[in-house]
Amino acid sequence: MLLPASAWAKESAAQRSGGPQTDLAANARSAVLMDADSGTVVYEKNSHSALPPASITKIMTMLLVMEAIDDDRIKLTDQVSTSEYAASMGGSQIFLEPGEQMTVNDMLKGVAMASGNDASVALAEKLAGSEEEFVKMMNKRAEELGMKETRFANCNGLPAAGHVSSAHDIAVMSRELLKHPEITKYTGAYQDYLRKDKEKPFWLVNTNKLVRFYPGADGLKTGFTSEAKFCLSATAKRDNLRMIVVVMGEPNTKTRNAEVSKLLDYAFSQYSNVQIYKAGDPIGKLKIEKGESAELPLTAKHSYSVLVRKGEGGKEIRHELALQDKVTAPVTAGQQVGKLIVYRGNEVIAEFPIEAPQHVDKAGYWTLLKRSTGKLFLGEK
C-alpha cells in the first residue's frame, strides 16, 4: 500500500542535523520554513496551531483554478461574469461591478496581486456555481493534501467563524500550487494593469513587496485582518533551490517582511539540493494490463530533489522507481501508480508520488486478441 502524498516527505538528514539556534521569527505567532521540492521542514514555530489565515486562503482558491485549467475545465481566455454577491465583497478588491466580465487571466491577476476578494468569489462561482459549492471543493482538496488543521468557510479569507489553517498546512498547499510553475507569472509580478482598454485602467501593485525587494522572490500571498494580524506565504528560488516561508500573526508588514527575509537568508546560506529529475525528464515506463496502450511512458511532472546541508553534496544519494506490480485499465490521469524513493546509503530520506500522466481506457476485445496473438507468434520464433 502506498502512502498518501502528505506523508511522503520524510524527515531528512537536514532536519536531524539541527535547525537554526536562534528564533528567526521571534514576533510571529507561528512560522515554518520548507523546501518546496521535497517538503522538508528546516524550521518551525507553533507550525500546527490552527489560526485565522486571512487572505492566504486564496492560495487554495488559486490552486483549484490552476487545476481546473490543467484539466481543461476552464481556459485563461474564458470570460468570468461578476455576480452582485461577488461585487459586494469588502476589504481588498479590484472593484468589480455587477455584470462586469473579465477573463480568467485577469481575475487571477486580481487575486494574486491585489488580493481581490471580489475576484476570488467571481472565480469560485465560475468553477462551482456558487461560493458554497466551491468551499466544499476547497475543504475536499485540503483533506486530500493532509491539511489537518484547516477548515475553510469562504474562498477569500474574510473573517468567518471556524475559518482556520496552520503555517504547516499553508506551506503544504503553497507547495502544491508551485507545482503549477506558471502561477508565479501572477504572484511574482510587481505591477500590472486591469481594464487596459477601458476609460479608467486599474493599476495593480503586488501586496507582497518581497517580489520587488528580495532576490529570487516570486510569490505567493499576503494576508491581513485585525484578528489574523499580518500573514505571508512567501517563496523564493535561487539556482535549483526553492524555499517556502509561512509566517502568521506578525505585528506589522515591516516585521513580517524582515523575518521572512531572515528565514530565506538562513535557508539559502545553509542548504542546497541534489536534483534527481527535472520537470519533463523521462523516469520510466508503466505496464498497463488490458489497456488501449500496453505501456505508458512516465515523465517527471515537476522537479524532484532532496535538501542537503551545504558541503554534503550528493554523497551516497541514490534513488529507485517503485511502480505498482499490477495496474489494470482504465487508468485515470493523475492516478497514483508508484513512488520515487530516494536513499542516502541504505536510509530512505524522501519519497515522492508518481502519477499516471494521462488517461488510458480499457482496450476492446479485438485489440486484446491481436495483442495476445502477437505474443504467441513472438513466442514461436
C-alpha positions as CSV (number, residue, x, y, z in Angstrom):
1,M,0.0,0.0,0.0
2,L,1.3,3.4,-1.0
3,L,1.5,6.3,1.5
4,P,-0.7,9.4,0.9
5,A,1.1,12.3,-0.7
6,S,1.1,14.3,2.6
7,A,3.2,11.7,4.2
8,W,5.8,11.2,1.5
9,A,8.2,13.9,2.5
10,K,10.1,12.2,5.3
11,E,12.4,13.6,7.9
12,S,15.8,14.1,6.3
13,A,19.4,14.5,7.4
14,A,19.0,18.2,7.1
15,Q,16.4,18.2,9.9
16,R,18.3,15.9,12.2
17,S,21.5,17.9,11.8
18,G,19.7,20.7,13.6
19,G,18.0,23.9,12.6
20,P,18.9,27.5,13.5
21,Q,20.0,28.1,17.0
22,T,18.0,31.4,17.3
23,D,14.3,32.2,16.8
24,L,14.3,33.5,13.3
25,A,10.6,34.5,13.5
26,A,10.5,35.9,17.1
27,N,7.5,38.1,16.5
28,A,5.3,35.6,14.6
29,R,2.6,33.6,16.3
30,S,3.6,30.7,14.1
31,A,6.0,30.0,11.2
32,V,7.5,27.3,9.0
33,L,10.4,27.1,6.5
34,M,10.0,24.3,3.9
35,D,11.9,23.1,0.9
36,A,9.4,23.3,-2.0
37,D,10.7,20.2,-3.9
38,S,11.0,17.6,-1.0
39,G,8.7,19.1,1.6
40,T,11.5,19.0,4.1
41,V,10.9,21.4,7.1
42,V,14.1,23.0,8.4
43,Y,12.5,25.5,10.8
44,E,9.1,25.7,12.6
45,K,7.4,27.5,15.4
46,N,3.9,26.5,16.5
47,S,3.5,25.4,12.9
48,H,0.5,23.2,13.6
49,S,-1.5,25.8,15.5
50,A,-4.9,26.5,13.9
51,L,-5.1,30.2,13.3
52,P,-7.1,32.6,11.1
53,P,-5.3,32.7,7.7
54,A,-6.8,35.9,6.3
55,S,-6.1,36.2,2.5
56,I,-3.5,33.4,2.5
57,T,-6.8,31.4,2.0
58,K,-6.6,32.5,-1.7
59,I,-3.7,30.1,-2.3
60,M,-6.2,27.3,-2.2
61,T,-8.5,29.3,-4.5
62,M,-5.7,29.8,-7.0
63,L,-4.7,26.1,-6.7
64,L,-8.2,25.0,-7.7
65,V,-8.3,27.4,-10.6
66,M,-4.9,26.2,-11.8
67,E,-6.0,22.5,-11.5
68,A,-9.2,23.3,-13.5
69,I,-7.1,24.9,-16.2
70,D,-4.9,21.8,-16.4
71,D,-8.0,19.6,-16.6
72,D,-9.4,21.8,-19.4
73,R,-12.5,22.7,-17.3
74,I,-11.8,26.3,-17.9
75,K,-9.4,28.4,-20.0
76,L,-7.4,31.5,-19.2
77,T,-9.3,33.2,-22.0
78,D,-12.8,32.3,-20.7
79,Q,-14.9,35.2,-19.5
80,V,-16.0,35.4,-15.9
81,S,-19.2,37.3,-15.0
82,T,-19.4,39.2,-11.8
83,S,-22.5,38.5,-9.7
84,E,-24.0,41.1,-7.3
85,Y,-22.7,38.9,-4.4
86,A,-19.2,38.8,-5.8
87,A,-19.2,42.6,-6.3
88,S,-20.4,43.2,-2.7
89,M,-17.2,41.8,-1.1
90,G,-15.5,44.3,1.1
91,G,-11.8,44.6,2.0
92,S,-9.2,44.2,-0.7
93,Q,-10.8,44.3,-4.1
94,I,-10.5,45.2,-7.7
95,F,-13.8,47.0,-7.6
96,L,-15.8,44.7,-9.9
97,E,-19.2,45.9,-10.9
98,P,-22.3,43.6,-11.0
99,G,-22.4,42.1,-14.5
100,E,-18.8,43.1,-15.4
101,Q,-16.9,40.5,-17.3
102,M,-13.2,39.7,-17.1
103,T,-11.1,36.8,-18.4
104,V,-9.8,34.1,-16.0
105,N,-6.4,35.5,-16.7
106,D,-7.3,39.0,-15.5
107,M,-9.2,37.6,-12.5
108,L,-6.1,35.6,-11.5
109,K,-4.1,38.9,-11.6
110,G,-6.7,40.5,-9.3
111,V,-6.5,37.6,-6.8
112,A,-2.7,37.1,-6.9
113,M,-1.5,40.7,-6.9
114,A,-4.3,42.8,-5.4
115,S,-5.8,40.1,-3.2
116,G,-9.2,40.8,-4.7
117,N,-12.0,39.3,-2.5
118,D,-14.4,40.1,-5.3
119,A,-12.3,38.4,-8.0
120,S,-11.9,35.3,-5.7
121,V,-15.7,34.9,-5.4
122,A,-16.2,35.5,-9.1
123,L,-13.7,32.7,-9.9
124,A,-15.3,30.5,-7.3
125,E,-18.7,31.0,-8.9
126,K,-17.3,30.3,-12.4
127,L,-15.9,27.0,-11.3
128,A,-18.5,25.7,-8.9
129,G,-21.7,27.7,-9.5
130,S,-21.6,29.2,-6.0
131,E,-19.1,30.1,-3.3
132,E,-20.7,27.5,-1.0
133,E,-20.0,24.7,-3.5
134,F,-16.5,26.0,-4.2
135,V,-15.8,25.9,-0.4
136,K,-16.7,22.3,-0.4
137,M,-14.1,21.7,-3.1
138,M,-11.6,23.6,-1.1
139,N,-12.1,21.5,2.0
140,K,-12.1,18.3,0.0
141,R,-8.7,19.3,-1.6
142,A,-7.3,20.3,1.8
143,E,-8.3,16.8,3.1
144,E,-6.6,15.1,0.1
145,L,-3.4,17.1,0.9
146,G,-3.4,16.1,4.5
147,M,-4.1,19.6,5.8
148,K,-5.4,18.5,9.3
149,E,-5.6,22.0,10.9
150,T,-7.5,23.6,8.1
151,R,-11.2,24.4,7.7
152,F,-12.4,26.9,5.0
153,A,-15.6,28.8,5.4
154,N,-15.1,31.1,2.3
155,C,-12.8,31.5,-0.7
156,N,-11.1,34.7,0.2
157,G,-10.2,34.7,3.9
158,L,-12.6,37.3,5.2
159,P,-13.3,36.7,8.9
160,A,-15.7,33.8,9.5
161,A,-16.3,31.5,12.4
162,G,-14.3,28.3,12.2
163,H,-12.2,29.5,9.2
164,V,-8.7,28.4,10.2
165,S,-5.4,27.0,8.9
166,S,-1.9,26.5,10.2
167,A,1.5,27.6,9.0
168,H,2.4,24.0,8.1
169,D,-0.9,23.4,6.2
170,I,-0.4,26.7,4.3
171,A,3.1,25.6,3.3
172,V,1.7,22.3,2.1
173,M,-0.9,24.0,-0.2
174,S,1.7,26.5,-1.3
175,R,4.0,23.7,-2.3
176,E,1.1,22.1,-4.3
177,L,0.4,25.4,-6.0
178,L,4.0,25.8,-7.0
179,K,3.7,22.5,-8.9
180,H,2.0,24.8,-11.4
181,P,5.0,27.0,-12.2
182,E,3.0,29.3,-14.4
183,I,1.3,30.7,-11.3
184,T,4.5,32.8,-10.5
185,K,3.8,34.8,-13.6
186,Y,0.9,36.3,-11.5
187,T,2.3,36.1,-7.9
188,G,5.7,37.3,-8.9
189,A,4.7,40.4,-10.9
190,Y,5.1,43.6,-9.0
191,Q,2.8,45.7,-11.1
192,D,0.3,45.4,-13.9
193,Y,-3.0,46.8,-15.2
194,L,-6.6,45.6,-15.5
195,R,-9.2,47.1,-17.8
196,K,-6.3,48.3,-20.1
197,D,-8.6,49.2,-22.9
198,K,-11.2,50.9,-20.8
199,E,-11.6,54.6,-19.9
200,K,-10.1,54.1,-16.5
201,P,-7.4,51.4,-16.4
202,F,-6.9,49.9,-12.9
203,W,-3.3,49.8,-11.7
204,L,-2.3,46.7,-9.8
205,V,0.6,46.7,-7.3
206,N,1.5,43.5,-5.6
207,T,0.7,43.4,-1.9
208,N,3.8,41.2,-1.5
209,K,6.7,43.8,-1.7
210,L,9.3,41.0,-1.4
211,V,8.8,40.2,-5.1
212,R,10.5,43.5,-5.8
213,F,13.0,43.7,-3.0
214,Y,14.1,40.2,-2.2
215,P,16.3,38.5,-4.8
216,G,14.5,35.4,-6.2
217,A,11.2,36.1,-4.6
218,D,8.2,35.4,-6.9
219,G,5.2,34.8,-4.6
220,L,3.0,33.8,-3.1
221,K,0.3,35.5,-1.0
222,T,-0.1,38.1,1.8
223,G,-2.9,38.3,4.3
224,F,-4.2,40.7,6.9
225,T,-7.3,41.0,9.2
226,S,-7.4,42.6,12.7
227,E,-7.8,39.1,14.1
228,A,-5.2,37.3,12.0
229,K,-2.7,40.2,12.0
230,F,-0.1,40.2,9.2
231,C,0.5,36.9,7.4
232,L,2.5,35.8,4.4
233,S,3.3,32.7,2.5
234,A,6.4,33.6,0.6
235,T,8.6,31.7,-1.9
236,A,11.9,32.4,-3.5
237,K,14.2,30.5,-5.8
238,R,18.0,30.6,-6.2
239,D,19.7,28.2,-8.6
240,N,17.7,25.0,-8.2
241,L,16.6,25.6,-4.6
242,R,13.1,26.9,-4.0
243,M,12.0,27.6,-0.4
244,I,8.6,28.4,1.1
245,V,8.2,30.5,4.3
246,V,4.9,31.0,6.1
247,V,4.5,33.4,8.9
248,M,1.3,34.1,10.7
249,G,0.3,36.7,13.3
250,E,3.1,39.2,12.7
251,P,2.6,42.7,14.3
252,N,3.2,44.7,11.1
253,T,4.4,44.5,7.5
254,K,7.9,45.7,8.2
255,T,8.5,43.0,10.8
256,R,6.7,40.4,8.7
257,N,8.9,41.0,5.7
258,A,12.1,41.3,7.7
259,E,11.5,37.9,9.4
260,V,10.6,36.2,6.2
261,S,13.7,37.6,4.6
262,K,15.8,36.3,7.6
263,L,14.3,32.8,7.2
264,L,15.0,32.8,3.5
265,D,18.6,34.1,4.0
266,Y,19.1,31.3,6.5
267,A,17.9,28.7,4.1
268,F,20.0,29.8,1.1
269,S,23.1,30.2,3.2
270,Q,22.9,26.7,4.8
271,Y,21.2,24.4,2.3
272,S,21.4,23.3,-1.3
273,N,19.6,20.5,-3.1
274,V,20.5,17.4,-5.1
275,Q,18.3,17.1,-8.1
276,I,17.0,13.7,-9.0
277,Y,14.9,14.7,-12.0
278,K,14.0,18.0,-13.6
279,A,10.5,18.6,-15.0
280,G,9.9,16.7,-18.2
281,D,12.7,14.1,-17.7
282,P,11.8,10.5,-18.6
283,I,11.7,8.4,-15.5
284,G,10.4,5.0,-16.6
285,K,7.6,3.1,-18.2
286,L,4.4,1.8,-16.7
287,K,3.0,-1.5,-17.9
288,I,-0.8,-1.5,-18.1
289,E,-2.9,-4.6,-18.2
290,K,-5.9,-4.7,-20.6
291,G,-5.3,-1.0,-21.6
292,E,-5.6,0.6,-25.1
293,S,-1.9,1.3,-24.5
294,A,0.1,-1.6,-23.1
295,E,2.8,0.7,-21.8
296,L,2.8,4.3,-20.7
297,P,6.0,6.5,-20.6
298,L,6.4,8.3,-17.3
299,T,8.0,11.7,-17.1
300,A,8.7,14.0,-14.2
301,K,5.7,16.3,-13.6
302,H,7.9,18.7,-11.7
303,S,11.4,18.9,-10.2
304,Y,12.3,16.1,-7.8
305,S,15.2,16.9,-5.5
306,V,16.3,16.4,-1.9
307,L,17.6,19.0,0.5
308,V,21.1,18.7,1.9
309,R,23.4,20.8,4.0
310,K,25.9,22.8,2.0
311,G,29.1,20.8,1.8
312,E,27.4,17.5,1.9
313,G,26.7,17.4,-1.8
314,G,25.2,14.2,-3.2
315,K,27.3,11.8,-1.1
316,E,25.7,8.3,-1.1
317,I,22.4,9.6,-2.5
318,R,20.7,7.2,-4.9
319,H,17.1,6.6,-6.0
320,E,14.8,3.9,-7.3
321,L,11.4,3.8,-9.0
322,A,8.9,1.6,-7.3
323,L,5.8,1.1,-9.5
324,Q,2.7,-0.9,-8.6
325,D,3.0,-4.5,-9.6
326,K,-0.3,-4.6,-11.4
327,V,-2.0,-1.6,-13.0
328,T,-5.2,-2.5,-14.9
329,A,-7.1,-0.3,-17.3
330,P,-8.8,2.1,-17.1
331,V,-6.2,4.4,-15.7
332,T,-7.0,7.9,-14.8
333,A,-4.7,10.9,-15.4
334,G,-3.2,11.8,-12.0
335,Q,-3.8,8.3,-10.6
336,Q,-1.0,7.2,-8.2
337,V,0.9,4.3,-9.7
338,G,4.1,4.2,-7.7
339,K,6.7,6.2,-5.9
340,L,10.2,7.5,-6.3
341,I,12.3,6.5,-3.3
342,V,15.5,8.5,-2.5
343,Y,18.1,7.0,-0.3
344,R,21.3,8.1,1.5
345,G,23.2,4.9,1.7
346,N,20.5,2.5,2.9
347,E,18.3,5.1,4.6
348,V,15.2,6.4,3.0
349,I,15.3,10.2,3.1
350,A,12.4,11.1,0.7
351,E,9.6,9.5,-1.2
352,F,7.7,11.2,-4.0
353,P,4.4,10.2,-5.6
354,I,4.4,9.0,-9.2
355,E,1.2,9.6,-11.1
356,A,-0.1,8.5,-14.5
357,P,0.4,11.4,-16.9
358,Q,-2.7,10.6,-19.0
359,H,-5.9,8.6,-19.1
360,V,-5.8,5.1,-20.6
361,D,-9.0,3.4,-21.5
362,K,-9.7,-0.3,-21.3
363,A,-8.8,-2.0,-24.6
364,G,-11.5,-3.5,-26.7
365,Y,-11.8,-7.2,-27.5
366,W,-10.1,-7.1,-30.9
367,T,-7.1,-5.1,-29.5
368,L,-6.6,-7.6,-26.7
369,L,-7.0,-10.5,-29.2
370,K,-4.4,-9.0,-31.6
371,R,-2.0,-8.3,-28.7
372,S,-2.3,-11.9,-27.3
373,T,-1.9,-13.4,-30.8
374,G,1.2,-11.3,-31.4
375,K,2.7,-12.6,-28.2
376,L,2.0,-16.2,-29.4
377,F,3.8,-15.5,-32.7
378,L,6.7,-13.9,-30.9
379,G,6.9,-16.9,-28.6
380,E,7.3,-19.3,-31.6
381,K,10.4,-17.5,-33.0
